[in-house]
């Protein structure tokens, strides 16, 4: 049996604002943007070779309150890179704000950053095994 985690729902305040950030500033691919009604769309974005994010526009006060806090303040998503220095510099040049300086851990180089919606991410380059 083969299973893959392919899409993660991410609650956002606005589809276009989220597309502008993830595609325009972060460089993800826009995979799908399908209208499903007057105020609902199926929008997926993804980094090259990674799982997709379903950008889910908040549709209720409960969902709105979850924007940027889907994990209670913990790092939520992990953006893995093969060149930390390159991507860290490019992200900073694109105006992405890191919460900390890069740090070296037993598993690799990592730094925490936030998207415009408040979600905490790790940019990480793992040490290669072998």
C-alpha positions in Angstrom: 0.0 0.0 0.0 1.3 3.5 -0.9 0.1 6.6 0.8 1.2 10.2 0.5 0.3 13.3 2.4 -0.4 15.5 -0.5 -2.4 18.6 0.6 -2.5 20.5 3.9 -5.3 23.0 4.4 -4.2 26.4 5.5 -6.9 28.9 6.7 -6.3 32.4 5.2 -8.2 35.7 5.2 -8.2 36.1 1.4 -7.4 33.9 -1.6 -5.6 36.6 -3.7 -3.6 37.9 -0.8 -2.4 34.4 0.0 -1.6 33.7 -3.7 0.4 37.0 -3.9 2.5 35.9 -0.9 3.0 32.2 -1.6 3.4 32.5 -5.4 4.6 36.1 -5.8 7.0 36.4 -2.9 7.9 32.9 -1.8 8.1 31.4 -5.3 5.6 28.5 -4.9 3.8 27.2 -8.0 0.1 27.9 -8.4 -1.3 24.5 -9.1 -5.0 25.1 -9.2 -7.4 28.0 -8.8 -10.9 26.7 -9.4 -14.1 28.7 -8.6 -16.6 26.7 -6.7 -19.2 29.4 -6.1 -19.5 33.1 -5.7 -17.1 33.2 -2.7 -15.4 29.8 -2.7 -12.4 28.6 -4.6 -10.2 25.5 -4.6 -6.7 27.1 -4.6 -3.6 25.0 -4.2 0.0 26.1 -4.2 3.3 24.2 -3.6 7.0 24.5 -3.6 8.8 22.6 -6.3 8.6 18.9 -5.4 6.7 19.4 -2.1 3.2 18.8 -0.7 0.6 21.4 -1.6 -1.2 23.9 0.5 -4.9 24.3 0.1 -5.5 28.0 0.7 -8.9 27.9 2.5 -10.5 31.2 2.9 -12.0 31.6 6.4 -15.8 31.4 6.2 -16.9 31.8 9.8 -15.8 33.6 13.0 -14.3 30.4 14.3 -12.2 29.9 11.2 -11.2 33.5 11.2 -9.9 33.1 14.8 -7.8 30.2 13.7 -5.8 32.2 11.0 -2.2 32.1 11.9 -2.8 29.9 15.0 -3.8 26.5 13.7 -1.2 24.9 16.0 -1.6 27.0 19.1 1.6 29.0 18.4 4.0 26.2 17.5 5.9 26.0 14.3 3.3 24.7 11.8 5.0 24.1 8.5 8.5 23.1 7.5 10.0 24.4 4.2 13.0 22.2 3.5 15.8 23.4 1.2 19.0 22.0 -0.3 20.7 25.3 0.2 19.8 27.2 3.4 22.1 30.2 2.7 20.6 30.8 -0.8 17.0 30.5 0.3 17.4 32.4 3.5 19.0 35.3 1.6 16.3 35.2 -1.1 13.5 35.2 1.5 15.0 38.1 3.4 15.4 40.0 0.1 11.7 39.3 -0.6 10.8 41.0 2.8 10.2 37.8 4.8 11.0 38.4 8.4 12.7 35.7 10.4 12.2 35.5 14.2 15.7 34.4 14.8 19.2 34.1 13.3 19.9 30.7 11.6 21.0 28.1 14.2 22.8 24.8 13.8 21.1 21.8 15.3 22.0 18.1 15.3 19.6 17.6 12.4 20.6 20.6 10.3 20.4 24.4 9.9 17.1 26.0 10.8 15.5 29.4 11.3 11.9 30.3 12.2 9.9 32.8 10.1 6.3 33.9 9.9 4.0 34.3 6.9 1.8 37.4 6.7 -1.0 35.5 8.3 0.9 34.7 11.5 1.8 31.0 10.7 5.2 30.0 12.1 7.4 28.1 9.7 10.9 26.5 9.8 13.3 27.0 6.9 15.5 24.0 7.3 18.4 22.3 5.5 18.8 18.9 7.0 22.1 17.2 7.3 22.5 14.5 4.7 22.7 11.0 6.0 25.2 8.7 4.5 
